[in-house]
Amino acid sequence: MHEMGIVIQIIDIVKSSIPQNLKGVPVERVHIAVGKMSAIVPSSLKFCFDIAIKDTPLEGSQLHIEELPVTLHCKNCDHKWTIDQPVFKCDKCHHTDIDMLSGRELNIVSIEMATDES
């Protein structure tokens, strides 16, 4: 399960991204974007996140995952489209000379910190 290694890296990045003046403020939510071709299983990532945040500044926080579609571009006819199935040919001209524009990402989009309501 490579998701645990990915989660540990996410936690390290989040911890190092917290400004010095907010080091004691709890992290409430971490938003990430994951491409559907990234070979990451979102439910496994959440499971590993819930285990790995114990005894860290992220303990009690939630992981919000946005799945990004696979977007392709045909070099022959300049058509752009998204796919749900692994069919890598243009759905307009049927050429196979294509680029994958999105679908392999793994990005931390945002980190939500608790607010002081007092």
C-alpha positions in Angstrom: 0.0 0.0 0.0 2.0 3.0 -1.3 -0.7 5.3 0.0 0.8 5.3 3.5 4.1 6.7 2.1 2.2 9.4 0.2 0.2 10.3 3.3 3.4 10.6 5.3 4.8 13.0 2.7 1.5 15.0 2.7 1.7 15.3 6.5 5.3 16.5 6.3 4.5 19.1 3.7 1.5 20.4 5.7 3.5 20.6 9.0 6.3 22.5 7.2 3.7 24.8 5.6 2.2 26.0 8.9 3.5 29.5 9.6 5.5 29.9 12.8 2.9 32.1 14.4 0.2 29.4 13.9 2.2 26.4 15.1 -0.2 25.7 18.0 -3.4 26.2 15.9 -5.1 22.9 15.0 -5.4 21.9 11.3 -9.0 21.2 10.6 -8.9 20.0 7.0 -6.4 19.2 4.2 -7.7 19.5 0.6 -5.9 17.6 -2.1 -6.6 17.0 -5.8 -5.8 13.5 -7.1 -5.9 12.6 -10.8 -7.8 9.4 -11.7 -4.7 8.1 -13.4 -2.4 8.7 -10.4 -2.7 5.1 -9.2 -4.0 6.3 -5.8 -7.1 4.8 -4.2 -8.9 7.6 -2.4 -10.4 5.4 0.2 -7.0 3.9 1.0 -5.5 7.4 1.2 -8.2 8.5 3.7 -7.7 5.3 5.8 -3.9 5.8 5.9 -4.4 9.6 6.7 -6.6 8.8 9.7 -3.9 6.4 11.1 -0.9 8.6 10.3 -2.2 11.9 11.8 -2.2 10.4 15.3 0.1 12.4 17.6 0.8 15.1 15.0 -0.5 18.6 14.6 -3.0 17.3 12.1 -4.7 14.9 14.6 -8.4 15.3 14.4 -8.3 16.9 10.9 -10.1 15.6 7.8 -8.7 14.8 4.4 -10.9 16.1 1.6 -10.1 14.6 -1.8 -11.1 16.0 -5.2 -10.7 13.5 -8.0 -9.6 15.1 -11.2 -10.7 13.7 -14.6 -8.3 12.4 -17.3 -8.2 15.1 -19.9 -6.7 14.4 -23.3 -5.6 16.6 -26.3 -5.4 15.3 -29.8 -2.3 16.6 -31.6 -3.9 15.9 -35.0 -7.2 17.9 -34.7 -6.6 19.9 -31.5 -9.7 18.4 -29.8 -9.8 18.2 -26.0 -12.0 15.8 -24.0 -12.2 13.8 -20.8 -12.3 10.0 -20.5 -13.7 7.6 -18.0 -12.3 4.5 -19.7 -8.7 3.8 -20.7 -9.3 4.5 -24.4 -6.4 6.7 -25.6 -7.5 7.7 -29.1 -9.3 10.9 -30.2 -13.0 10.5 -29.9 -13.4 13.0 -32.8 -10.8 12.0 -35.5 -9.7 8.6 -34.0 -6.0 9.4 -34.1 -3.8 8.1 -31.2 -1.3 10.9 -31.2 -2.5 12.5 -28.0 -1.2 14.2 -24.9 -2.6 13.7 -21.4 -3.3 17.2 -20.0 -4.6 16.1 -16.6 -5.3 13.0 -14.6 -1.9 12.2 -13.0 -1.8 15.0 -10.4 -1.4 14.8 -6.7 -1.6 18.3 -5.3 -2.2 19.8 -1.9 -4.8 22.5 -2.7 -5.3 24.1 0.7 -4.9 23.7 4.4 -7.7 24.9 6.8 -6.7 26.0 10.2 -9.0 26.4 13.2 -10.1 30.0 13.9 -10.0 31.7 17.3 -13.6 32.5 18.1 -12.9 34.4 21.3 
